[in-house]
Amino acid sequence: MATKEHAVIGSNIKKIRERLGYTQDDLANYLKVQRPMISYIETGERECSFDHLERLCALFNMDLADLLEEDANAQTLNYAFAFRTNDLTSTDLDSIADFQLVVKNYMKMKNLANG
């Protein structure tokens, strides 16, 4: 059953996925689900698990709060990396997400150290 929250999250996932150049197949491989599940999530017909939300946030280089934000203008997305997404494997996507998390944590530590 679709809820408003599912629709907001799904819509945000779709917008960000398209902005970053990922396909539904890319996300399905990364999350280890079937492609139709990504379509159901993006249309709000299915709930996205917390584990999947966390993994998507790592891949998209964003905080969970931004993914849940109903007002797209209030999102504070940081698209730090632009690259071609053709022929990326789920291992490539895992590596990208891990790297972005390392950079994000480094920047937080640097900001804390600088006061």
C-alpha positions in Angstrom: 0.0 0.0 0.0 1.4 3.3 -1.0 1.7 6.0 1.6 2.7 9.7 1.3 6.1 8.9 2.9 6.8 6.1 0.5 5.9 8.4 -2.4 8.2 11.2 -1.2 11.1 8.8 -0.6 10.5 7.1 -4.0 10.3 10.3 -5.9 13.5 11.6 -4.3 15.3 8.4 -5.1 14.2 8.6 -8.7 15.2 12.3 -9.1 18.6 11.8 -7.6 19.2 8.5 -9.5 18.4 10.3 -12.8 20.5 13.4 -11.9 23.5 11.1 -11.2 23.0 9.1 -14.3 22.2 5.8 -12.7 19.6 3.4 -14.2 17.1 1.3 -12.3 19.2 -1.7 -13.2 22.3 -0.1 -11.6 20.4 0.5 -8.3 18.9 -3.0 -8.4 22.3 -4.6 -8.8 23.8 -2.4 -6.1 21.0 -3.2 -3.7 20.8 -6.9 -4.8 17.1 -6.7 -5.7 15.2 -7.2 -8.9 14.7 -4.1 -11.2 10.9 -4.1 -10.8 11.5 -3.5 -7.0 13.3 -0.3 -7.8 10.3 0.8 -9.9 7.9 0.0 -7.1 10.0 1.9 -4.6 10.3 5.0 -6.9 6.5 5.0 -7.5 5.8 4.6 -3.7 4.2 1.3 -4.2 6.7 -0.5 -2.0 8.6 0.6 1.1 12.4 0.9 0.9 14.0 -0.9 3.8 16.2 1.1 6.2 19.3 -0.9 5.0 18.6 0.0 1.4 18.0 3.7 2.4 21.4 3.7 4.1 23.1 2.2 1.1 21.5 4.6 -1.3 22.5 7.5 0.9 26.1 6.3 0.8 26.0 5.9 -3.0 24.3 9.3 -3.5 26.7 11.0 -1.0 23.9 12.4 1.1 22.3 12.3 4.6 19.2 10.2 5.2 17.3 13.3 6.3 17.8 14.7 2.8 16.4 11.6 1.2 13.3 11.9 3.4 12.9 15.6 2.7 9.6 16.4 1.0 10.7 19.8 -0.2 13.4 19.2 -2.8 14.6 22.8 -2.4 15.5 22.1 1.3 17.7 19.2 0.4 21.4 19.8 1.0 22.8 17.4 -1.5 26.5 17.2 -2.2 27.2 15.8 -5.6 30.9 15.6 -5.1 31.7 13.2 -8.0 30.7 13.3 -11.6 31.5 10.3 -13.7 30.3 8.2 -16.5 27.9 5.5 -15.3 28.0 3.2 -18.3 28.8 -0.4 -17.5 29.2 0.0 -13.7 29.0 -3.3 -11.7 27.5 -3.6 -8.3 31.1 -3.9 -7.0 31.9 -0.5 -8.7 28.9 1.1 -7.0 30.0 -0.4 -3.6 33.4 1.1 -4.1 32.0 4.5 -5.0 29.7 4.5 -2.0 32.6 3.5 0.3 34.9 6.1 -1.1 32.2 8.8 -0.7 31.7 7.8 2.9 35.4 8.1 3.6 35.5 11.5 2.1 32.4 12.6 3.9 33.8 11.4 7.3 37.2 13.0 6.5 35.5 16.4 5.9 33.5 16.1 9.1 36.7 15.4 11.1 38.5 18.2 9.4 35.7 20.6 10.2 35.8 19.5 13.9 39.6 19.9 14.1 39.4 23.4 12.6 36.7 24.4 15.1 
